[in-house]
Amino acid sequence: QVQLVESGGGLVQAGGSLRLSCTASGSIVSINAMNWFRQAPGNDRELVANFTISGSTNYADSVKGRFTISKDNAKNTVYLQMNSLKPEDTAVYYCNAEIGMIHYWGQGTQVTVSS
């Protein structure tokens, strides 16, 4: 079992920045990948960025060059630094951890970007 707690969402103007945090607890040594997803109203949940078990990172095309995923192993925390935010980035952002075929989800944090 893994528990994920997100923080850092909020309201920001277009062009601004936010940093999301996701702190994991529980069976964290078994985690294969850590992911950030987002879901806007009426849309499917989409992968924004992730760390694979090898440590490599991947980004959705829509956020490349603007978002950066990083981690602090000592704090069991993964971050999503979001710069140059656009109104279309407005969504609920979810932290996700993979252990084998099982996915664990945080509660989500709202990010709203005003134009």
C-alpha positions, 0 to 999 in steps of 0.5 A: 500500500502507498499513500500519496498526499498532494499540495501546491495547487491554486489560482494563478494568472496566465504566465505564472508558476506553481509547484506541486508536491506529492509526498509518498508513504507506505511501501515506497521501495516497491514503486516502479514509477511516479506520475503526474496526471491531470483531468480537466472537466469533460476530458479524460485523465492524461499523463503530464509527466513521470519518472520511470524506475530507471530514473528517466523522465517523460513529458506530454508534448503540451507541457514540454519546456514548461513543466519539470518533474523532480524528486527528493528521495530523502523526503519521499516527495515528487515535485511538478514545477509548472512555469508559463502556465496557460488557461488550458493547463487548468485541471485537477492534478493527480499524483500517481504511483505504480507498483507492478500493475497497481496504481495508487492515486492521491486526492488531487489538487486543483490548478486554475489558470486565469487569462 
